[in-house]
Amino acid sequence: MLDADALGVLVDHSQDKIALLDDEGTFTYVNAAVERILGHDPADLVGRNALAFIHPDDQPPVRAVFAETIESETFTETTTEYRFRAADGQWVWIESRMSNLTDSELDGYVVSSRDVSDRMAAEREREATAMRLEELAANSGDVLWMFTGDWSELLFVNPAYEDVYGMPVAELERDPSKFLETIHPDDVAAVEEAKAALTSGNPVDIEYRVNPERDYDVWVWVRGQPIREDGDVVRIAGFTRDVTERHRRERQLYVMDNLLRHNLRNDMNVILGAAEFIEDQAPELSEKTAVIRRTGDDLLATAEKERDIIDFLVGDPQPSRIDLVDAVDRAVETVREQSPAATVECSLPECAPVYALEKLGIAVIELVENAIRHSETERPTVTVAIRTTDVRTELTVADDCPPLPTNESDVLTGEHEMNDVYHSTGLGLWLVYWCVQLSNSTIDVERTESGNRVRIELPTATE
């Protein structure tokens, strides 16, 4: 059995602060660890009341725990956390453990303490982060949600769910399967398929109609992501955004587009028919009627391109991994078929993976066709080249045309502003600009007397 001196040596080498307190909470002994943890000399604490060193806000609960422990008629062991004033005046978070077990050779109750400042700081940070996330979720118009991997339990949903889906959160908490009751009957099958895909570990991006209280007139965009642990899908998280207004604008846009194109096509057919009649009746006016026919054909072509742009923009295009070489090959082949008199030269690698819109080839077609259209030679030449690095991939379209007008090059680079008296000459360059912008890419135009060089920089797709 250890004697008192040997026991004292062991206690002094303990990593925890070991102290003895009498019934009043006065230190009767403190080991050497107190200097390492709090900077106090042990001798300076002996004879002083421990509560005097505890933060005023923490004194009442600590005093209550101490009194409850020593006054208990049965064995009691308690743990409490509080702030203790260090020798330099700073407050240090301490976790103390004590019991009412006493020994005739010990002068008081044993209290073992350790510094838990780092843990408390981490907990406070987590609590602050959780509070901020709760505030964001509570004030978000998007529905934020999380289910277990098998959809059997709702783990979280914010209040926006009730406004968007038209169902009380409490009802969804009681039975997560009731979520399907909020979905348009025609869309339920697609949603169930999406749920199965998420459970299998695949992310989902889907749009469908919800809210029977509003006759399912609410369109939502939903993105879901499976969360794995040790290879298994344990949770599924995602968000839902109300995109009803976007769908309404798209429908309105399509209606106006159909009316405009229908009326324009009918009216232009009347004009072209009249021009043909005039030419038959007055051949000497053929030069004038040719202008009418050419202008009418250009207007009809513009109307068709306007429809292509509407289809492109309302489709909510998103960049994905594509082979730029394949997109350029297909675009150049289209131009060669439509403009056999022109020469389109290519300098391409075997492949060039990039992150861009799948329809980026449309931009290549527009740039090459624009160059051919404005060339002053009978057999225009356009060069398309691709140069790739680990980070960026450069697509260049070079021609031998006169310098692009400033208003047209500004459209390509995004520096152009439409107004009543200053406008660009067509829709094709706007289509190029939107393709590049939505591909998270940049475009640069070099204009010289010998020709133009349009360079598009796209992010290289890495494995």
VOVEXLO-921427 format. One record per residue (C-alpha): x, y, z; chain; residue number from 1. Coordinates in steps of 0.1 Angstrom, whole numbers. Example, Ala and Ser with C-alpha at 12.3 -4.5 7.8 and 13.67 -1.06 7.14 Angstrom:
<sites>
123 | -45 | 78 | A | 1
137 | -11 | 71 | A | 2
</sites>
This chain:
<sites>
0 | 0 | 0 | A | 1
13 | 35 | -10 | A | 2
22 | 58 | 19 | A | 3
11 | 94 | 19 | A | 4
43 | 108 | 4 | A | 5
43 | 84 | -25 | A | 6
6 | 91 | -32 | A | 7
14 | 129 | -32 | A | 8
41 | 124 | -58 | A | 9
17 | 105 | -81 | A | 10
-10 | 131 | -76 | A | 11
14 | 159 | -85 | A | 12
23 | 142 | -117 | A | 13
-14 | 138 | -128 | A | 14
-25 | 157 | -159 | A | 15
-57 | 168 | -142 | A | 16
-59 | 194 | -115 | A | 17
-66 | 175 | -82 | A | 18
-79 | 195 | -53 | A | 19
-93 | 189 | -18 | A | 20
-122 | 211 | -7 | A | 21
-137 | 214 | 28 | A | 22
-175 | 217 | 35 | A | 23
-173 | 254 | 26 | A | 24
-155 | 249 | -7 | A | 25
-121 | 261 | 6 | A | 26
-90 | 246 | -9 | A | 27
-71 | 225 | 15 | A | 28
-48 | 210 | -11 | A | 29
-41 | 216 | -48 | A | 30
-17 | 195 | -70 | A | 31
10 | 209 | -93 | A | 32
-12 | 206 | -124 | A | 33
-30 | 238 | -115 | A | 34
0 | 258 | -125 | A | 35
1 | 242 | -160 | A | 36
-36 | 245 | -165 | A | 37
-44 | 278 | -148 | A | 38
-10 | 294 | -141 | A | 39
-16 | 295 | -103 | A | 40
10 | 284 | -78 | A | 41
-7 | 257 | -57 | A | 42
3 | 274 | -24 | A | 43
-15 | 306 | -35 | A | 44
-48 | 287 | -37 | A | 45
-47 | 267 | -4 | A | 46
-69 | 284 | 22 | A | 47
-89 | 303 | -4 | A | 48
-125 | 296 | -14 | A | 49
-128 | 280 | -48 | A | 50
-161 | 298 | -56 | A | 51
-142 | 331 | -56 | A | 52
-124 | 320 | -87 | A | 53
-155 | 309 | -106 | A | 54
-172 | 332 | -131 | A | 55
-201 | 350 | -115 | A | 56
-226 | 336 | -140 | A | 57
-215 | 301 | -132 | A | 58
-213 | 304 | -94 | A | 59
-250 | 296 | -86 | A | 60
-252 | 263 | -105 | A | 61
-218 | 252 | -92 | A | 62
-227 | 261 | -56 | A | 63
-259 | 241 | -60 | A | 64
-241 | 210 | -74 | A | 65
-215 | 212 | -46 | A | 66
-241 | 214 | -19 | A | 67
-263 | 187 | -34 | A | 68
-233 | 163 | -36 | A | 69
-219 | 167 | -1 | A | 70
-253 | 167 | 15 | A | 71
-265 | 135 | -2 | A | 72
-271 | 106 | 22 | A | 73
-261 | 81 | -4 | A | 74
-230 | 79 | -26 | A | 75
-232 | 106 | -52 | A | 76
-208 | 115 | -80 | A | 77
-213 | 146 | -101 | A | 78
-197 | 164 | -130 | A | 79
-201 | 200 | -138 | A | 80
-186 | 226 | -162 | A | 81
-178 | 262 | -154 | A | 82
-153 | 290 | -161 | A | 83
-124 | 294 | -137 | A | 84
-102 | 325 | -135 | A | 85
-66 | 318 | -144 | A | 86
-36 | 337 | -130 | A | 87
-35 | 361 | -160 | A | 88
-72 | 370 | -154 | A | 89
-85 | 350 | -184 | A | 90
-115 | 327 | -180 | A | 91
-107 | 290 | -186 | A | 92
-135 | 264 | -191 | A | 93
-131 | 236 | -165 | A | 94
-148 | 203 | -162 | A | 95
-148 | 190 | -126 | A | 96
-158 | 156 | -112 | A | 97
-163 | 150 | -75 | A | 98
-182 | 127 | -51 | A | 99
-192 | 128 | -14 | A | 100
-169 | 99 | -7 | A | 101
-144 | 109 | 21 | A | 102
-115 | 93 | 38 | A | 103
-103 | 99 | 74 | A | 104
-68 | 106 | 60 | A | 105
-80 | 131 | 35 | A | 106
-88 | 166 | 46 | A | 107
-120 | 172 | 24 | A | 108
-137 | 162 | -8 | A | 109
-116 | 152 | -38 | A | 110
-123 | 173 | -70 | A | 111
-106 | 163 | -102 | A | 112
-106 | 190 | -130 | A | 113
-95 | 193 | -165 | A | 114
-93 | 221 | -191 | A | 115
-121 | 217 | -217 | A | 116
-117 | 252 | -233 | A | 117
-111 | 237 | -268 | A | 118
-141 | 215 | -265 | A | 119
-164 | 242 | -253 | A | 120
-152 | 266 | -280 | A | 121
-159 | 239 | -306 | A | 122
-194 | 233 | -291 | A | 123
-201 | 270 | -291 | A | 124
-190 | 272 | -328 | A | 125
-213 | 243 | -336 | A | 126
-242 | 258 | -318 | A | 127
-236 | 292 | -335 | A | 128
-234 | 274 | -369 | A | 129
-265 | 254 | -362 | A | 130
-284 | 286 | -351 | A | 131
-273 | 304 | -383 | A | 132
-284 | 274 | -404 | A | 133
-318 | 273 | -386 | A | 134
-322 | 310 | -392 | A | 135
-314 | 306 | -429 | A | 136
-337 | 276 | -432 | A | 137
-365 | 293 | -414 | A | 138
-363 | 324 | -437 | A | 139
-356 | 306 | -469 | A | 140
-383 | 305 | -496 | A | 141
-368 | 272 | -508 | A | 142
-379 | 240 | -491 | A | 143
-349 | 223 | -475 | A | 144
-354 | 187 | -466 | A | 145
-337 | 155 | -454 | A | 146
-350 | 119 | -451 | A | 147
-335 | 86 | -441 | A | 148
-320 | 66 | -469 | A | 149
-352 | 45 | -472 | A | 150
-376 | 75 | -470 | A | 151
-391 | 60 | -438 | A | 152
-384 | 90 | -416 | A | 153
-383 | 127 | -421 | A | 154
-352 | 141 | -405 | A | 155
-356 | 178 | -413 | A | 156
-378 | 202 | -433 | A | 157
-382 | 239 | -430 | A | 158
-415 | 259 | -428 | A | 159
-415 | 267 | -465 | A | 160
-427 | 232 | -472 | A | 161
-463 | 241 | -461 | A | 162
-465 | 271 | -485 | A | 163
-451 | 252 | -515 | A | 164
-466 | 218 | -511 | A | 165
-498 | 227 | -492 | A | 166
-494 | 201 | -464 | A | 167
-486 | 207 | -427 | A | 168
-451 | 197 | -416 | A | 169
-466 | 178 | -387 | A | 170
-485 | 155 | -411 | A | 171
-454 | 148 | -431 | A | 172
-435 | 140 | -399 | A | 173
-461 | 115 | -389 | A | 174
-461 | 98 | -422 | A | 175
-434 | 107 | -448 | A | 176
-452 | 87 | -475 | A | 177
-480 | 114 | -475 | A | 178
-456 | 135 | -494 | A | 179
-468 | 118 | -526 | A | 180
-504 | 130 | -519 | A | 181
-492 | 166 | -527 | A | 182
-480 | 157 | -562 | A | 183
-500 | 159 | -594 | A | 184
-512 | 124 | -603 | A | 185
-496 | 125 | -637 | A | 186
-462 | 133 | -621 | A | 187
-462 | 107 | -592 | A | 188
-446 | 80 | -613 | A | 189
-417 | 102 | -622 | A | 190
-412 | 113 | -586 | A | 191
-413 | 77 | -574 | A | 192
-386 | 68 | -600 | A | 193
-365 | 97 | -587 | A | 194
-369 | 85 | -551 | A | 195
-357 | 51 | -562 | A | 196
-327 | 66 | -580 | A | 197
-317 | 85 | -548 | A | 198
-320 | 54 | -526 | A | 199
-297 | 37 | -551 | A | 200
-271 | 64 | -547 | A | 201
-278 | 86 | -578 | A | 202
-284 | 124 | -576 | A | 203
-316 | 137 | -590 | A | 204
-327 | 169 | -608 | A | 205
-365 | 170 | -616 | A | 206
-394 | 193 | -621 | A | 207
-431 | 185 | -613 | A | 208
-464 | 199 | -601 | A | 209
-476 | 200 | -565 | A | 210
-501 | 214 | -541 | A | 211
-537 | 200 | -545 | A | 212
-551 | 230 | -526 | A | 213
-540 | 252 | -556 | A | 214
-552 | 226 | -582 | A | 215
-516 | 215 | -587 | A | 216
-507 | 248 | -603 | A | 217
-474 | 250 | -585 | A | 218
-443 | 239 | -604 | A | 219
-412 | 230 | -584 | A | 220
-376 | 223 | -593 | A | 221
-361 | 196 | -570 | A | 222
-325 | 186 | -566 | A | 223
-317 | 156 | -543 | A | 224
-284 | 142 | -532 | A | 225
-277 | 108 | -515 | A | 226
-254 | 109 | -485 | A | 227
-233 | 78 | -480 | A | 228
-216 | 63 | -450 | A | 229
-194 | 32 | -455 | A | 230
-208 | 29 | -490 | A | 231
-245 | 28 | -479 | A | 232
-270 | 56 | -485 | A | 233
-280 | 66 | -450 | A | 234
-296 | 100 | -457 | A | 235
-311 | 119 | -486 | A | 236
-310 | 156 | -486 | A | 237
-321 | 183 | -511 | A | 238
-340 | 214 | -518 | A | 239
-372 | 223 | -536 | A | 240
-377 | 257 | -554 | A | 241
-410 | 271 | -566 | A | 242
-405 | 278 | -603 | A | 243
-441 | 285 | -611 | A | 244
-434 | 320 | -624 | A | 245
-407 | 307 | -647 | A | 246
-431 | 282 | -662 | A | 247
-457 | 308 | -666 | A | 248
-433 | 332 | -684 | A | 249
-422 | 303 | -706 | A | 250
-458 | 295 | -716 | A | 251
-465 | 332 | -723 | A | 252
-433 | 335 | -743 | A | 253
-442 | 305 | -764 | A | 254
-477 | 319 | -770 | A | 255
-463 | 352 | -781 | A | 256
-437 | 335 | -802 | A | 257
-463 | 313 | -820 | A | 258
-485 | 343 | -827 | A | 259
-457 | 365 | -839 | A | 260
-442 | 338 | -862 | A | 261
-476 | 328 | -875 | A | 262
-486 | 364 | -883 | A | 263
-452 | 373 | -897 | A | 264
-451 | 342 | -919 | A | 265
-486 | 349 | -933 | A | 266
-480 | 386 | -938 | A | 267
-446 | 379 | -955 | A | 268
-461 | 353 | -978 | A | 269
-486 | 380 | -989 | A | 270
-458 | 405 | -994 | A | 271
-436 | 380 | -1014 | A | 272
-466 | 369 | -1034 | A | 273
-473 | 406 | -1043 | A | 274
-436 | 411 | -1052 | A | 275
-438 | 381 | -1076 | A | 276
-470 | 395 | -1091 | A | 277
-455 | 429 | -1096 | A | 278
-424 | 414 | -1113 | A | 279
-446 | 394 | -1137 | A | 280
-466 | 425 | -1146 | A | 281
-437 | 449 | -1147 | A | 282
-404 | 431 | -1155 | A | 283
-386 | 464 | -1155 | A | 284
-391 | 465 | -1117 | A | 285
-374 | 431 | -1111 | A | 286
-344 | 447 | -1095 | A | 287
-368 | 464 | -1069 | A | 288
-389 | 432 | -1063 | A | 289
-357 | 412 | -1058 | A | 290
-349 | 435 | -1028 | A | 291
-384 | 428 | -1014 | A | 292
-380 | 391 | -1018 | A | 293
-345 | 390 | -1003 | A | 294
-356 | 411 | -973 | A | 295
-387 | 390 | -968 | A | 296
-366 | 358 | -969 | A | 297
-342 | 373 | -943 | A | 298
-371 | 382 | -920 | A | 299
-385 | 347 | -922 | A | 300
-350 | 333 | -915 | A | 301
-347 | 357 | -885 | A | 302
-381 | 345 | -872 | A | 303
-369 | 309 | -873 | A | 304
-337 | 318 | -855 | A | 305
-357 | 336 | -829 | A | 306
-376 | 304 | -822 | A | 307
-343 | 285 | -819 | A | 308
-332 | 310 | -793 | A | 309
-364 | 307 | -773 | A | 310
-361 | 269 | -773 | A | 311
-325 | 273 | -762 | A | 312
-331 | 298 | -734 | A | 313
-362 | 283 | -718 | A | 314
-347 | 248 | -716 | A | 315
-327 | 258 | -685 | A | 316
-294 | 247 | -701 | A | 317
-267 | 235 | -677 | A | 318
-230 | 228 | -685 | A | 319
-219 | 192 | -686 | A | 320
-189 | 172 | -698 | A | 321
-187 | 172 | -736 | A | 322
-161 | 165 | -762 | A | 323
-154 | 198 | -779 | A | 324
-138 | 182 | -809 | A | 325
-170 | 162 | -816 | A | 326
-192 | 193 | -812 | A | 327
-169 | 212 | -837 | A | 328
-168 | 183 | -862 | A | 329
-206 | 182 | -863 | A | 330
-209 | 220 | -866 | A | 331
-184 | 223 | -894 | A | 332
-200 | 194 | -913 | A | 333
-234 | 213 | -911 | A | 334
-218 | 245 | -924 | A | 335
-200 | 227 | -953 | A | 336
-233 | 212 | -964 | A | 337
-250 | 246 | -963 | A | 338
-221 | 266 | -978 | A | 339
-202 | 244 | -1003 | A | 340
-184 | 273 | -1019 | A | 341
-166 | 281 | -986 | A | 342
-135 | 265 | -972 | A | 343
-136 | 256 | -935 | A | 344
-102 | 244 | -923 | A | 345
-98 | 226 | -889 | A | 346
-69 | 221 | -866 | A | 347
-82 | 198 | -839 | A | 348
-67 | 173 | -814 | A | 349
-81 | 138 | -811 | A | 350
-104 | 149 | -783 | A | 351
-109 | 179 | -760 | A | 352
-131 | 173 | -729 | A | 353
-146 | 205 | -716 | A | 354
-175 | 216 | -693 | A | 355
-200 | 234 | -715 | A | 356
-235 | 233 | -729 | A | 357
-243 | 203 | -750 | A | 358
-255 | 228 | -777 | A | 359
-222 | 247 | -779 | A | 360
-219 | 236 | -815 | A | 361
-247 | 261 | -823 | A | 362
-222 | 289 | -814 | A | 363
-196 | 274 | -837 | A | 364
-221 | 273 | -866 | A | 365
-231 | 309 | -860 | A | 366
-195 | 322 | -859 | A | 367
-185 | 303 | -891 | A | 368
-216 | 312 | -910 | A | 369
-213 | 348 | -899 | A | 370
-177 | 349 | -913 | A | 371
-188 | 333 | -946 | A | 372
-217 | 357 | -949 | A | 373
-195 | 388 | -945 | A | 374
-165 | 377 | -965 | A | 375
-157 | 398 | -996 | A | 376
-142 | 369 | -1015 | A | 377
-160 | 344 | -1037 | A | 378
-145 | 314 | -1018 | A | 379
-142 | 326 | -982 | A | 380
-119 | 307 | -958 | A | 381
-126 | 301 | -921 | A | 382
-102 | 283 | -898 | A | 383
-114 | 265 | -866 | A | 384
-87 | 254 | -841 | A | 385
-87 | 239 | -806 | A | 386
-58 | 241 | -782 | A | 387
-61 | 225 | -748 | A | 388
-42 | 226 | -714 | A | 389
-49 | 209 | -681 | A | 390
-70 | 239 | -670 | A | 391
-84 | 257 | -700 | A | 392
-93 | 248 | -736 | A | 393
-92 | 275 | -763 | A | 394
-115 | 274 | -793 | A | 395
-105 | 298 | -821 | A | 396
-125 | 308 | -852 | A | 397
-105 | 329 | -876 | A | 398
-116 | 345 | -909 | A | 399
-104 | 368 | -937 | A | 400
-133 | 392 | -934 | A | 401
-132 | 430 | -928 | A | 402
-130 | 439 | -891 | A | 403
-162 | 432 | -872 | A | 404
-182 | 464 | -864 | A | 405
-178 | 475 | -828 | A | 406
-215 | 469 | -820 | A | 407
-212 | 433 | -831 | A | 408
-179 | 425 | -814 | A | 409
-193 | 441 | -782 | A | 410
-223 | 417 | -784 | A | 411
-199 | 387 | -783 | A | 412
-179 | 400 | -754 | A | 413
-210 | 411 | -734 | A | 414
-201 | 448 | -735 | A | 415
-231 | 457 | -757 | A | 416
-263 | 474 | -743 | A | 417
-295 | 474 | -763 | A | 418
-314 | 507 | -766 | A | 419
-337 | 525 | -789 | A | 420
-311 | 539 | -813 | A | 421
-281 | 516 | -810 | A | 422
-287 | 480 | -819 | A | 423
-268 | 450 | -833 | A | 424
-275 | 436 | -867 | A | 425
-289 | 401 | -859 | A | 426
-297 | 374 | -834 | A | 427
-269 | 350 | -843 | A | 428
-241 | 368 | -823 | A | 429
-264 | 370 | -793 | A | 430
-269 | 333 | -795 | A | 431
-231 | 328 | -794 | A | 432
-228 | 351 | -764 | A | 433
-255 | 333 | -745 | A | 434
-239 | 299 | -753 | A | 435
-206 | 310 | -740 | A | 436
-220 | 328 | -709 | A | 437
-241 | 298 | -699 | A | 438
-210 | 275 | -704 | A | 439
-192 | 296 | -677 | A | 440
-167 | 305 | -703 | A | 441
-151 | 337 | -717 | A | 442
-148 | 351 | -752 | A | 443
-124 | 375 | -768 | A | 444
-124 | 392 | -802 | A | 445
-93 | 404 | -821 | A | 446
-102 | 426 | -851 | A | 447
-76 | 434 | -877 | A | 448
-75 | 445 | -914 | A | 449
-66 | 410 | -924 | A | 450
-94 | 393 | -905 | A | 451
-110 | 385 | -872 | A | 452
-101 | 360 | -845 | A | 453
-128 | 350 | -820 | A | 454
-113 | 330 | -790 | A | 455
-135 | 311 | -766 | A | 456
-119 | 298 | -734 | A | 457
-137 | 269 | -717 | A | 458
-129 | 250 | -685 | A | 459
-111 | 217 | -693 | A | 460
-129 | 187 | -679 | A | 461
-105 | 166 | -658 | A | 462
-111 | 131 | -646 | A | 463
</sites>
